[in-house]
Amino acid sequence: MSDTSRRRLLAAFAASAAAPLTGLAAAPPARAAVATDVPAFPGPAGLSSARSWVSMAPLDAAYFTPVALATPLTTTVLAGTPARTEVTSGGKRVALLTHGARTVVLPGPQRTFAENKRPFVDDFQRTLPDLALGEGDRVYWGTSPGGGRWITSDTFRTDFSVVPGTGIIDLTTAGYSRHATLRDDEITDVDVRGTARFDKVPTGQACSFALTFGYVSTRNHYRARLSFLTSGAVEMRLEKEVDNDVTALGAAVTLAAGVRAGADWTIRVRREGARIQAKAWPSASTEPSSWAFELTDSTPTLTKGRMGLRALANEGCTNLPLRLSVSRLEVDAANWAVLPTVAHGDWVRLLPEPFDGTWTAELEQTIRGWAGSTVPDVLAYTAMFLGGAPAVTAGSGPAQGKQVLGEAGYGYPDPHGYLLEGADFHEYMKVGWTFPDGTYRGPSSKQVGNLDCSGYTRMVYGYHLGVPLAAEEDTSGTRIPRKSRHIADYAPGVVVDRATGATPPTAALLQPGDLVLFNADSGDDEVSVTVDHVGIYLGLDDGGRRRFVSSRKTANGPTMSDLGGASLLDGLGTYAKTLHTVRRI
């Protein structure tokens, strides 16, 4: 096999299953067979790369022979809290069990988990409040669903506004540009397009709007710019600005004459490495097949940066104000400069019942059955909801014919464009669910395909791995509650570590699969809220930092990336500073 993706293997396994994927780790699984594998999911390959992937090194035929373990296996209780039992064969660890928990960590083939930026569209379907975030500051363009928060020119910030379906830039002063960019500074390669229109043809001097990329600052960026002349002609320019010095990357191209006010125009830019292509056209027309500009340019200071828009009325423009109405910004593909990547050989499985510290012959058989298995585990299911994960439907059971795996969003937007929490596991699948206490929760037409942070955790550990779920709060310690604040205290398993006052826990015994819970101030208005966010710990990234996966609003779904805040337990980021509880199922 070539660089074989466990994601495709998981998809093939799930698609052929005769029953819903529930509780797979409860019994010793069969060893994977070469015949069930499928072609590799594409790895990093420019703008055609996958949005996220799980890959393994090639496995030769010898791997698929039974793993030979010593008889009997050796068990040792390790020091520390919670208590753990290490299982070894010939001096090598074959399993690590935690007393009071179902979670078992076993060595296996090394996997690499990686995530790239997912495509998104901002069509400005929101009405923003006048005030937000203190000191009377306005939220001028708000947050793009999946793209990050909009940052606008501070000097002219009152010239920015949003009405449903339109981001507005009012040009009230000639000779000064207005910039709106998305707060994601790590974009390198990108395929992006923006659609906008002016409300009138300028007089005196031209006006223009541009799609910016490689944006470091107002004085350092690339831009593909459309100039609307007083004659009604439209010209296109490709430029770079470095330290306030503007360089034309080719001669201006005239695209149209006699253009009327109020006509939508679309600009598209595709950048791969030093290669830049750009074109523009009236949005009512078909996109031209050829590029207006195709060139190679490499500027060290502009290798990565934000995407956004720029508007300008030239000095001497006499019919101000001019209004630019932006109806859409669409990113079809984009790469981050450094992908969040985690690679290790830990596989995480669940016992049918919590380990009570007693080693039995039955338990030994379970561990032997797991040795070397590549049947989907906790981390495989965790990755199956990242951006680009393929859709998989259940073969039978309560969710028969419904999607049970595949890329998930966070929630549907409220009128202000903020993604609402509330998407539980069954709403992702659009099925009703009866919980053990008899409570019934119906499906949601608005939340199909979405999972909030605790809904994501419940989907992985509950629906797919069979841990009992509660409808809401449950203090029995036998079911996973609905909300993260209750998961911190009452989820099945044991507490690994917990904050002392304002000091985050060191979590010295943290292991992949653990639930990490945060006091990150999600904006919940309820009194005495301590924990408001939950994720699943994935492992050390390529920088040696502890990285987790959680479903988040800014990224619009499950993510291990740093968009809107680093998904790290180390450093000075929001989640590193607000880690509150680590719990092991």
MARMAR-514544 format. One record per residue (C-alpha): residue number from 1; residue in one letter; chain; x, y, z. Coordinates in Angstrom, 1 decimal, padded with zeros to 4 digits. Layout:
- NUM/A/A/X/Y/Z
...
This chain:
- 1/M/A/000.0/000.0/000.0
- 2/S/A/001.1/003.6/-000.6
- 3/D/A/000.7/006.3/002.0
- 4/T/A/-002.6/004.8/003.1
- 5/S/A/-005.3/007.0/004.7
- 6/R/A/-007.1/005.6/007.8
- 7/R/A/-009.9/008.0/007.0
- 8/R/A/-010.8/006.2/003.7
- 9/L/A/-010.4/002.8/005.5
- 10/L/A/-012.8/004.0/008.1
- 11/A/A/-015.3/005.3/005.5
- 12/A/A/-015.2/001.9/003.7
- 13/F/A/-015.6/000.1/006.9
- 14/A/A/-018.6/002.2/007.9
- 15/A/A/-020.3/002.1/004.5
- 16/S/A/-020.2/-001.7/004.5
- 17/A/A/-021.4/-002.1/008.0
- 18/A/A/-024.7/-003.9/008.5
- 19/A/A/-025.4/-002.0/011.7
- 20/P/A/-024.9/001.6/013.0
- 21/L/A/-021.3/002.3/014.1
- 22/T/A/-022.0/001.9/017.8
- 23/G/A/-019.7/000.5/020.5
- 24/L/A/-017.1/-001.0/018.1
- 25/A/A/-014.5/-001.1/020.8
- 26/A/A/-016.5/-003.0/023.3
- 27/A/A/-015.3/-006.4/022.1
- 28/P/A/-012.0/-007.5/020.7
- 29/P/A/-012.1/-006.3/017.0
- 30/A/A/-010.9/-008.3/014.1
- 31/R/A/-007.6/-007.4/012.5
- 32/A/A/-007.8/-005.2/009.4
- 33/A/A/-007.2/-007.0/006.1
- 34/V/A/-005.5/-005.7/003.0
- 35/A/A/-008.5/-006.4/000.9
- 36/T/A/-010.7/-003.9/002.7
- 37/D/A/-008.4/-001.0/002.1
- 38/V/A/-009.0/001.8/-000.5
- 39/P/A/-006.9/004.3/-002.3
- 40/A/A/-005.1/006.9/-000.2
- 41/F/A/-006.8/010.2/000.6
- 42/P/A/-004.9/013.0/-001.2
- 43/G/A/-002.2/014.5/001.0
- 44/P/A/-000.8/018.1/000.7
- 45/A/A/-000.6/018.9/-003.0
- 46/G/A/-001.1/022.6/-003.5
- 47/L/A/-004.6/023.9/-003.7
- 48/S/A/-005.9/020.4/-004.6
- 49/S/A/-005.0/019.0/-001.2
- 50/A/A/-007.4/017.6/001.3
- 51/R/A/-008.8/019.9/003.9
- 52/S/A/-007.8/017.4/006.6
- 53/W/A/-006.4/013.9/006.6
- 54/V/A/-005.2/010.9/008.7
- 55/S/A/-002.4/009.0/007.1
- 56/M/A/-000.2/006.0/008.0
- 57/A/A/003.1/004.8/006.7
- 58/P/A/002.9/001.8/004.3
- 59/L/A/002.3/-001.5/006.1
- 60/D/A/003.9/-004.6/004.5
- 61/A/A/002.3/-008.0/004.5
- 62/A/A/004.0/-009.1/007.7
- 63/Y/A/002.0/-006.6/009.6
- 64/F/A/-001.2/-008.5/009.0
- 65/T/A/000.0/-011.7/010.7
- 66/P/A/-001.1/-012.1/014.3
- 67/V/A/000.9/-010.1/016.9
- 68/A/A/002.9/-012.5/019.1
- 69/L/A/002.5/-011.6/022.8
- 70/A/A/004.2/-013.3/025.7
- 71/T/A/002.2/-015.6/027.9
- 72/P/A/001.2/-014.5/030.5
- 73/L/A/001.2/-010.7/030.1
- 74/T/A/002.8/-008.7/032.9
- 75/T/A/000.9/-006.0/034.8
- 76/T/A/002.3/-003.2/036.9
- 77/V/A/000.4/-000.5/038.9
- 78/L/A/002.1/002.8/038.2
- 79/A/A/002.5/005.6/040.7
- 80/G/A/000.4/008.7/040.4
- 81/T/A/-003.3/009.8/040.4
- 82/P/A/-005.4/008.4/038.9
- 83/A/A/-004.0/005.0/039.3
- 84/R/A/-003.0/003.2/036.1
- 85/T/A/-002.0/-000.3/035.3
- 86/E/A/000.6/-000.9/032.6
- 87/V/A/000.5/-004.1/030.6
- 88/T/A/003.7/-005.4/029.1
- 89/S/A/004.9/-008.2/026.9
- 90/G/A/008.7/-008.9/026.8
- 91/G/A/009.4/-005.6/028.6
- 92/K/A/007.4/-003.6/026.0
- 93/R/A/004.1/-001.8/026.8
- 94/V/A/001.1/-003.3/025.1
- 95/A/A/-001.7/-001.4/027.0
- 96/L/A/-002.2/001.3/029.6
- 97/L/A/-005.4/001.1/031.6
- 98/T/A/-006.8/003.7/034.1
- 99/H/A/-008.5/002.5/037.3
- 100/G/A/-012.1/003.7/037.2
- 101/A/A/-012.1/004.4/033.4
- 102/R/A/-012.9/002.5/030.2
- 103/T/A/-010.2/004.2/028.2
- 104/V/A/-007.2/002.1/027.1
- 105/V/A/-004.2/003.4/025.2
- 106/L/A/-002.3/000.9/023.1
- 107/P/A/000.7/001.1/020.8
- 108/G/A/000.0/000.8/017.1
- 109/P/A/001.1/002.0/013.7
- 110/Q/A/002.0/005.7/013.7
- 111/R/A/-000.7/008.0/012.4
- 112/T/A/-000.4/011.6/011.2
- 113/F/A/-003.4/013.8/011.8
- 114/A/A/-003.4/017.1/009.9
- 115/E/A/-005.8/019.9/009.1
- 116/N/A/-005.9/022.6/006.4
- 117/K/A/-008.2/025.6/006.0
- 118/R/A/-011.6/024.6/004.9
- 119/P/A/-013.4/026.5/002.1
- 120/F/A/-016.1/029.0/003.1
- 121/V/A/-018.5/031.6/001.8
- 122/D/A/-019.4/034.9/003.4
- 123/D/A/-022.6/036.3/001.9
- 124/F/A/-023.2/038.7/004.7
- 125/Q/A/-026.5/037.3/005.7
- 126/R/A/-026.6/039.1/009.1
- 127/T/A/-027.8/042.2/010.8
- 128/L/A/-025.1/043.4/013.2
- 129/P/A/-025.9/045.2/016.5
- 130/D/A/-024.7/048.8/016.8
- 131/L/A/-022.7/048.1/019.9
- 132/A/A/-020.5/045.2/021.0
- 133/L/A/-017.3/044.3/023.0
- 134/G/A/-017.3/047.4/025.3
- 135/E/A/-016.3/051.0/024.9
- 136/G/A/-019.0/051.6/022.3
- 137/D/A/-017.0/049.9/019.5
- 138/R/A/-019.2/048.8/016.6
- 139/V/A/-018.9/045.3/015.1
- 140/Y/A/-018.5/046.7/011.6
- 141/W/A/-018.5/043.5/009.5
- 142/G/A/-018.8/040.9/012.2
- 143/T/A/-017.5/037.4/011.7
- 144/S/A/-017.4/035.4/008.5
- 145/P/A/-018.8/031.8/009.0
- 146/G/A/-015.7/029.7/008.9
- 147/G/A/-013.4/032.4/007.7
- 148/G/A/-012.6/034.4/010.8
- 149/R/A/-013.4/037.9/012.1
- 150/W/A/-013.4/040.9/009.8
- 151/I/A/-011.0/043.7/010.6
- 152/T/A/-011.7/047.1/009.1
- 153/S/A/-009.8/050.3/008.7
- 154/D/A/-009.8/052.0/012.1
- 155/T/A/-009.6/055.6/010.8
- 156/F/A/-012.7/055.2/008.7
- 157/R/A/-014.5/052.5/010.7
- 158/T/A/-017.8/054.3/010.6
- 159/D/A/-017.8/053.9/006.8
- 160/F/A/-018.2/050.1/007.2
- 161/S/A/-021.6/048.5/007.9
- 162/V/A/-023.7/045.4/007.1
- 163/V/A/-027.3/044.9/006.0
- 164/P/A/-028.6/041.4/005.3
- 165/G/A/-026.9/040.2/002.2
- 166/T/A/-024.4/043.1/001.8
- 167/G/A/-021.2/044.3/003.4
- 168/I/A/-021.0/048.1/002.8
- 169/I/A/-018.1/050.4/002.4
- 170/D/A/-019.0/054.1/002.1
- 171/L/A/-016.3/056.2/000.5
- 172/T/A/-016.8/059.6/002.1
- 173/T/A/-013.3/061.0/001.8
- 174/A/A/-011.3/060.9/-001.5
- 175/G/A/-007.7/059.8/-001.6
- 176/Y/A/-007.8/057.4/001.3
- 177/S/A/-008.3/053.6/000.9
- 178/R/A/-010.5/051.5/003.1
- 179/H/A/-009.4/047.9/004.0
- 180/A/A/-011.5/045.0/005.3
- 181/T/A/-009.5/041.8/006.0
- 182/L/A/-010.3/038.4/007.6
- 183/R/A/-008.2/037.7/010.7
- 184/D/A/-006.3/034.6/009.4
- 185/D/A/-002.7/035.7/008.9
- 186/E/A/-001.3/032.3/007.9
- 187/I/A/-002.8/031.9/004.4
- 188/T/A/-000.3/031.2/001.6
- 189/D/A/-001.8/029.6/-001.5
- 190/V/A/-005.4/030.6/-002.1
- 191/D/A/-008.2/030.5/-004.7
- 192/V/A/-010.6/033.3/-003.7
- 193/R/A/-013.2/035.5/-005.4
- 194/G/A/-015.2/038.5/-004.3
- 195/T/A/-018.3/040.1/-005.8
- 196/A/A/-019.2/043.8/-005.4
- 197/R/A/-020.7/046.9/-007.1
- 198/F/A/-020.6/050.7/-006.9
- 199/D/A/-023.9/052.6/-006.6
- 200/K/A/-022.9/055.2/-009.2
- 201/V/A/-020.3/056.0/-011.9
- 202/P/A/-017.7/058.3/-010.4
- 203/T/A/-017.1/061.9/-011.6
- 204/G/A/-013.9/063.9/-011.5
- 205/Q/A/-011.7/060.9/-010.9
- 206/A/A/-012.0/057.1/-010.8
- 207/C/A/-013.0/054.8/-007.9
- 208/S/A/-011.8/051.2/-007.4
- 209/F/A/-012.3/048.0/-005.4
- 210/A/A/-009.7/045.2/-005.1
- 211/L/A/-009.4/041.7/-003.8
- 212/T/A/-006.4/041.7/-001.5
- 213/F/A/-004.2/038.7/-000.6
- 214/G/A/-000.9/038.1/001.1
- 215/Y/A/-002.1/041.0/003.2
- 216/V/A/000.4/041.9/006.0
- 217/S/A/-000.8/045.5/006.5
- 218/T/A/-002.3/048.4/004.5
- 219/R/A/001.2/049.1/003.2
- 220/N/A/002.2/045.5/002.5
- 221/H/A/-000.1/043.3/000.3
- 222/Y/A/-001.0/042.1/-003.1
- 223/R/A/-004.2/043.3/-004.8
- 224/A/A/-006.2/042.5/-007.9
- 225/R/A/-008.0/045.9/-008.6
- 226/L/A/-010.8/047.0/-010.7
- 227/S/A/-010.8/050.7/-011.6
- 228/F/A/-014.2/052.3/-012.6
- 229/L/A/-013.5/055.3/-014.7
- 230/T/A/-015.6/058.4/-015.2
- 231/S/A/-016.2/057.3/-018.8
- 232/G/A/-017.9/054.1/-017.6
- 233/A/A/-014.9/052.0/-018.6
- 234/V/A/-013.6/049.2/-016.3
- 235/E/A/-009.9/048.5/-016.1
- 236/M/A/-008.1/045.7/-014.2
- 237/R/A/-004.7/045.9/-012.5
- 238/L/A/-002.6/043.5/-010.6
- 239/E/A/-000.3/045.2/-008.0
- 240/K/A/001.8/044.7/-005.0
- 241/E/A/002.5/047.2/-002.3
- 242/V/A/005.6/046.9/-000.2
- 243/D/A/006.4/049.5/002.4
- 244/N/A/004.0/051.8/000.8
- 245/D/A/005.7/051.5/-002.6
- 246/V/A/003.2/050.2/-005.3
- 247/T/A/004.4/048.1/-008.2
- 248/A/A/002.3/047.2/-011.2
- 249/L/A/002.6/043.5/-012.0
- 250/G/A/001.8/043.9/-015.7
- 251/A/A/-000.1/046.4/-017.8
- 252/A/A/-003.7/047.4/-017.1
- 253/V/A/-006.3/045.5/-019.0
- 254/T/A/-009.5/047.2/-020.2
- 255/L/A/-012.4/044.8/-019.5
- 256/A/A/-015.5/046.8/-020.5
- 257/A/A/-016.8/050.3/-021.6
- 258/G/A/-020.0/052.1/-020.9
- 259/V/A/-020.7/050.2/-017.6
- 260/R/A/-023.7/051.4/-015.7
- 261/A/A/-023.9/052.0/-012.0
- 262/G/A/-025.1/049.1/-009.9
- 263/A/A/-023.6/046.3/-011.9
- 264/D/A/-022.0/043.5/-009.9
- 265/W/A/-018.4/042.5/-010.8
- 266/T/A/-016.5/039.5/-009.6
- 267/I/A/-012.7/039.3/-009.1
- 268/R/A/-011.0/036.0/-008.8
- 269/V/A/-007.4/035.3/-007.7
- 270/R/A/-005.5/032.0/-007.6
- 271/R/A/-002.1/032.0/-006.0
- 272/E/A/000.1/028.9/-005.7
- 273/G/A/003.6/029.6/-004.5
- 274/A/A/005.0/032.4/-006.5
- 275/R/A/002.5/031.8/-009.3
- 276/I/A/-000.4/034.4/-009.4
- 277/Q/A/-003.4/034.4/-011.7
- 278/A/A/-006.2/036.9/-011.7
- 279/K/A/-009.3/037.8/-013.7
- 280/A/A/-012.5/039.7/-013.4
- 281/W/A/-015.9/039.8/-015.2
- 282/P/A/-019.4/041.1/-014.9
- 283/S/A/-021.1/038.8/-012.4
- 284/A/A/-024.1/038.3/-014.7
- 285/S/A/-021.9/036.9/-017.4
- 286/T/A/-020.1/033.6/-017.6
- 287/E/A/-016.6/033.4/-015.9
- 288/P/A/-014.0/033.8/-018.6
- 289/S/A/-011.9/030.7/-019.2
- 290/S/A/-008.6/032.6/-019.5
- 291/W/A/-006.8/034.7/-016.9
- 292/A/A/-006.3/038.4/-017.4
- 293/F/A/-003.0/038.1/-015.5
- 294/E/A/-000.6/035.1/-015.2
- 295/L/A/002.8/035.7/-013.7
- 296/T/A/005.4/034.7/-011.2
- 297/D/A/006.3/037.0/-008.4
- 298/S/A/008.0/036.2/-005.1
- 299/T/A/008.2/038.9/-002.4
- 300/P/A/009.6/037.6/000.9
- 301/T/A/007.4/039.8/003.1
- 302/L/A/004.2/038.7/001.3
- 303/T/A/004.6/034.9/001.4
- 304/K/A/001.6/034.7/003.7
- 305/G/A/-001.1/037.0/005.0
- 306/R/A/-004.8/037.7/005.2
- 307/M/A/-007.4/037.9/002.5
- 308/G/A/-009.8/040.8/002.1
- 309/L/A/-011.1/043.8/000.2
- 310/R/A/-009.9/047.3/-000.5
- 311/A/A/-012.0/050.3/-001.8
- 312/L/A/-010.8/053.8/-002.9
- 313/A/A/-012.1/057.0/-004.4
- 314/N/A/-009.2/058.7/-006.1
- 315/E/A/-008.3/062.3/-005.1
- 316/G/A/-010.5/064.5/-007.2
- 317/C/A/-013.5/062.3/-007.2
- 318/T/A/-016.4/064.8/-006.9
- 319/N/A/-019.6/062.8/-006.4
- 320/L/A/-019.0/061.4/-003.0
- 321/P/A/-020.2/059.5/-001.1
- 322/L/A/-019.8/056.4/-003.2
- 323/R/A/-021.0/053.2/-001.8
- 324/L/A/-019.4/049.8/-002.5
- 325/S/A/-021.8/046.9/-001.8
- 326/V/A/-020.0/043.6/-001.3
- 327/S/A/-022.4/040.6/-001.8
- 328/R/A/-020.0/037.7/-001.5
- 329/L/A/-016.5/036.6/-000.6
- 330/E/A/-015.8/032.9/-001.5
- 331/V/A/-012.7/030.9/-000.7
- 332/D/A/-012.7/027.7/-002.8
- 333/A/A/-009.3/026.5/-001.5
- 334/A/A/-006.6/027.8/000.8
- 335/N/A/-003.5/026.5/002.5
- 336/W/A/-002.0/027.6/005.8
- 337/A/A/001.7/028.3/005.9
- 338/V/A/002.2/025.7/008.7
- 339/L/A/-000.5/023.0/009.1
- 340/P/A/-001.4/021.8/012.6
- 341/T/A/-000.1/018.3/012.6
- 342/V/A/000.0/015.6/015.2
- 343/A/A/001.8/012.3/014.7
- 344/H/A/002.1/009.4/017.2
- 345/G/A/001.4/005.6/017.6
- 346/D/A/-001.2/005.8/020.3
- 347/W/A/-004.5/004.1/019.6
- 348/V/A/-007.4/004.7/022.1
- 349/R/A/-010.0/002.1/022.8
- 350/L/A/-012.8/001.6/025.3
- 351/L/A/-013.6/-001.4/027.6
- 352/P/A/-017.2/-002.4/028.0
- 353/E/A/-017.0/-001.4/031.7
- 354/P/A/-014.7/000.8/033.8
- 355/F/A/-011.5/-001.0/034.8
- 356/D/A/-011.7/-001.8/038.6
- 357/G/A/-008.0/-002.6/038.9
- 358/T/A/-008.4/-006.3/038.7
- 359/W/A/-006.6/-008.1/035.9
- 360/T/A/-008.7/-011.0/034.6
- 361/A/A/-008.3/-013.7/031.9
- 362/E/A/-011.3/-012.1/030.0
- 363/L/A/-009.5/-008.7/030.1
- 364/E/A/-006.3/-010.2/028.9
- 365/Q/A/-008.1/-011.7/025.9
- 366/T/A/-009.6/-008.3/025.1
- 367/I/A/-006.1/-006.7/025.2
- 368/R/A/-004.7/-009.4/023.0
- 369/G/A/-007.4/-008.9/020.5
- 370/W/A/-006.7/-005.2/020.3
- 371/A/A/-002.9/-005.7/019.8
- 372/G/A/-001.9/-004.2/016.5
- 373/S/A/-005.5/-003.7/015.4
- 374/T/A/-006.3/-000.8/013.0
- 375/V/A/-010.1/-001.0/013.5
- 376/P/A/-011.4/002.6/014.1
- 377/D/A/-010.7/003.9/017.5
- 378/V/A/-011.5/007.1/019.5
- 379/L/A/-009.1/009.2/017.5
- 380/A/A/-010.3/007.9/014.2
- 381/Y/A/-013.8/008.8/015.0
- 382/T/A/-012.6/012.2/016.3
- 383/A/A/-011.0/013.0/012.9
- 384/M/A/-014.0/011.9/010.9
- 385/F/A/-015.8/015.2/011.5
- 386/L/A/-013.0/017.6/010.5
- 387/G/A/-013.2/019.6/007.3
- 388/G/A/-013.2/017.5/004.1
- 389/A/A/-014.1/014.2/005.9
- 390/P/A/-016.3/012.1/003.6
- 391/A/A/-019.9/011.5/004.4
- 392/V/A/-020.9/008.0/005.7
- 393/T/A/-024.4/006.8/006.3
- 394/A/A/-025.7/004.2/008.7
- 395/G/A/-026.7/000.8/007.3
- 396/S/A/-029.4/000.1/009.9
- 397/G/A/-030.7/001.1/013.3
- 398/P/A/-032.2/004.4/014.5
- 399/A/A/-030.1/006.4/012.0
- 400/Q/A/-030.5/004.1/009.0
- 401/G/A/-029.9/006.0/005.8
- 402/K/A/-028.7/009.1/007.8
- 403/Q/A/-025.3/010.6/007.7
- 404/V/A/-023.4/009.5/010.9
- 405/L/A/-019.8/010.5/009.9
- 406/G/A/-018.4/013.4/007.8
- 407/E/A/-017.5/017.1/007.9
- 408/A/A/-019.5/018.9/010.5
- 409/G/A/-020.4/022.5/011.1
- 410/Y/A/-021.0/024.1/014.5
- 411/G/A/-024.5/025.5/014.2
- 412/Y/A/-026.9/027.6/012.2
- 413/P/A/-026.5/031.4/012.4
- 414/D/A/-028.7/033.8/014.4
- 415/P/A/-029.9/037.1/012.8
- 416/H/A/-026.6/038.7/013.7
- 417/G/A/-024.6/036.0/012.0
- 418/Y/A/-023.3/034.3/015.1
- 419/L/A/-023.4/030.5/015.0
- 420/L/A/-025.7/029.2/017.7
- 421/E/A/-024.8/026.3/020.0
- 422/G/A/-027.3/023.6/020.6
- 423/A/A/-026.5/021.0/017.9
- 424/D/A/-026.4/017.6/019.7
- 425/F/A/-025.3/014.3/018.1
- 426/H/A/-028.8/013.2/017.0
- 427/E/A/-029.5/016.6/015.4
- 428/Y/A/-026.4/016.1/013.2
- 429/M/A/-028.1/013.0/011.9
- 430/K/A/-031.6/014.5/011.8
- 431/V/A/-033.1/011.7/013.9
- 432/G/A/-035.1/011.7/017.1
- 433/W/A/-033.6/010.1/020.2
- 434/T/A/-035.0/008.5/023.3
- 435/F/A/-032.5/008.6/026.2
- 436/P/A/-032.2/006.1/029.0
- 437/D/A/-034.5/008.1/031.3
- 438/G/A/-037.3/008.1/028.7
- 439/T/A/-036.8/011.6/027.6
- 440/Y/A/-037.3/012.1/023.8
- 441/R/A/-035.5/014.7/021.8
- 442/G/A/-036.8/015.3/018.3
- 443/P/A/-034.7/016.0/015.1
- 444/S/A/-033.8/019.5/014.1
- 445/S/A/-034.1/020.7/010.5
- 446/K/A/-031.8/023.7/011.2
- 447/Q/A/-029.0/021.7/012.9
- 448/V/A/-028.5/018.9/010.4
- 449/G/A/-024.8/018.3/009.9
- 450/N/A/-023.9/020.4/012.9
- 451/L/A/-022.3/019.6/016.3
- 452/D/A/-021.5/022.0/019.1
- 453/C/A/-018.6/021.2/021.4
- 454/S/A/-020.4/018.9/023.7
- 455/G/A/-022.5/017.4/020.9
- 456/Y/A/-019.3/016.5/019.1
- 457/T/A/-017.9/014.8/022.2
- 458/R/A/-021.2/012.9/022.6
- 459/M/A/-021.2/011.9/019.0
- 460/V/A/-017.7/010.4/019.3
- 461/Y/A/-017.9/008.8/022.7
- 462/G/A/-021.6/008.2/022.9
- 463/Y/A/-023.2/007.3/019.5
- 464/H/A/-020.1/005.8/017.9
- 465/L/A/-018.4/004.2/020.9
- 466/G/A/-021.4/003.3/023.0
- 467/V/A/-020.9/005.3/026.3
- 468/P/A/-024.4/006.0/027.7
- 469/L/A/-025.8/009.5/027.2
- 470/A/A/-028.0/011.7/029.3
- 471/A/A/-030.7/014.0/027.9
- 472/E/A/-029.5/016.9/030.1
- 473/E/A/-027.7/017.0/033.4
- 474/D/A/-027.0/013.7/035.0
- 475/T/A/-025.2/013.2/038.3
- 476/S/A/-025.0/009.4/038.3
- 477/G/A/-021.5/009.3/036.8
- 478/T/A/-022.7/006.7/034.3
- 479/R/A/-023.8/008.8/031.4
- 480/I/A/-022.3/011.7/029.5
- 481/P/A/-024.4/014.9/030.3
- 482/R/A/-025.5/017.3/027.5
- 483/K/A/-023.5/020.4/028.6
- 484/S/A/-019.8/020.8/029.1
- 485/R/A/-020.1/022.2/032.6
- 486/H/A/-021.8/019.0/033.7
- 487/I/A/-019.4/016.8/031.7
- 488/A/A/-016.6/018.3/033.8
- 489/D/A/-018.2/017.0/037.0
- 490/Y/A/-020.3/014.0/036.1
- 491/A/A/-019.2/012.3/032.9
- 492/P/A/-018.3/008.6/033.4
- 493/G/A/-014.7/008.0/034.3
- 494/V/A/-012.2/009.8/036.4
- 495/V/A/-010.7/013.3/036.8
- 496/V/A/-007.1/013.4/035.7
- 497/D/A/-006.4/017.0/036.8
- 498/R/A/-008.3/020.1/037.7
- 499/A/A/-007.5/023.8/038.0
- 500/T/A/-006.7/025.3/041.4
- 501/G/A/-008.2/028.7/041.5
- 502/A/A/-007.1/030.6/038.4
- 503/T/A/-004.1/028.3/037.8
- 504/P/A/-004.6/025.8/035.0
- 505/P/A/-003.8/022.2/035.7
- 506/T/A/-000.5/020.8/034.6
- 507/A/A/-002.2/017.6/033.5
- 508/A/A/001.1/015.7/033.8
- 509/L/A/-000.8/012.4/033.1
- 510/L/A/-002.7/013.6/030.1
- 511/Q/A/-003.1/011.1/027.3
- 512/P/A/-004.8/011.0/023.9
- 513/G/A/-008.5/010.7/024.1
- 514/D/A/-008.9/012.6/027.3
- 515/L/A/-011.6/015.2/027.5
- 516/V/A/-010.2/018.7/028.1
- 517/L/A/-012.7/021.3/029.5
- 518/F/A/-012.2/025.0/029.6
- 519/N/A/-013.6/028.1/031.3
- 520/A/A/-013.3/030.1/028.1
- 521/D/A/-016.2/032.5/028.6
- 522/S/A/-018.4/031.5/025.7
- 523/G/A/-020.9/034.3/026.5
- 524/D/A/-023.4/032.1/028.3
- 525/D/A/-025.6/034.3/030.5
- 526/E/A/-026.3/031.7/033.1
- 527/V/A/-025.0/032.4/036.6
- 528/S/A/-022.0/030.6/038.1
- 529/V/A/-020.9/029.1/034.8
- 530/T/A/-017.4/027.6/035.3
- 531/V/A/-016.8/025.3/032.3
- 532/D/A/-018.2/026.3/028.9
- 533/H/A/-016.2/024.4/026.3
- 534/V/A/-015.0/020.8/025.8
- 535/G/A/-012.6/019.1/023.4
- 536/I/A/-010.7/015.8/022.9
- 537/Y/A/-007.0/015.7/023.4
- 538/L/A/-005.2/014.5/020.3
- 539/G/A/-001.5/014.5/021.2
- 540/L/A/001.8/016.5/020.7
- 541/D/A/002.0/018.4/017.5
- 542/D/A/005.2/018.8/015.4
- 543/G/A/006.2/021.7/017.6
- 544/G/A/006.0/019.5/020.8
- 545/R/A/002.8/021.3/022.0
- 546/R/A/-000.3/019.6/023.3
- 547/R/A/-003.0/020.0/020.7
- 548/F/A/-006.7/019.1/021.0
- 549/V/A/-009.8/018.9/018.8
- 550/S/A/-013.1/020.6/019.5
- 551/S/A/-016.1/022.0/017.7
- 552/R/A/-015.8/025.8/017.6
- 553/K/A/-017.8/028.8/016.2
- 554/T/A/-015.0/030.6/014.4
- 555/A/A/-013.9/027.6/012.4
- 556/N/A/-017.5/026.5/012.0
- 557/G/A/-017.1/023.0/013.3
- 558/P/A/-014.6/020.5/014.7
- 559/T/A/-011.0/021.7/014.3
- 560/M/A/-007.5/021.2/015.6
- 561/S/A/-006.3/024.5/014.1
- 562/D/A/-005.6/027.9/015.5
- 563/L/A/-008.2/030.0/013.7
- 564/G/A/-009.8/032.2/016.3
- 565/G/A/-007.5/030.9/019.0
- 566/A/A/-004.8/028.3/019.3
- 567/S/A/-006.1/024.7/019.9
- 568/L/A/-003.2/024.3/022.3
- 569/L/A/-002.8/023.5/026.0
- 570/D/A/000.6/025.2/026.1
- 571/G/A/001.6/028.8/025.8
- 572/L/A/-000.4/032.0/026.5
- 573/G/A/-003.5/031.4/024.3
- 574/T/A/-007.0/031.4/025.5
- 575/Y/A/-007.3/027.7/025.9
- 576/A/A/-003.9/027.2/027.5
- 577/K/A/-004.9/029.9/030.1
- 578/T/A/-008.4/028.6/030.7
- 579/L/A/-008.0/024.8/030.9
- 580/H/A/-010.1/023.8/033.9
- 581/T/A/-010.6/020.0/034.0
- 582/V/A/-009.2/017.0/032.3
- 583/R/A/-011.4/013.9/032.5
- 584/R/A/-010.8/010.4/031.2
- 585/I/A/-013.9/008.4/030.1
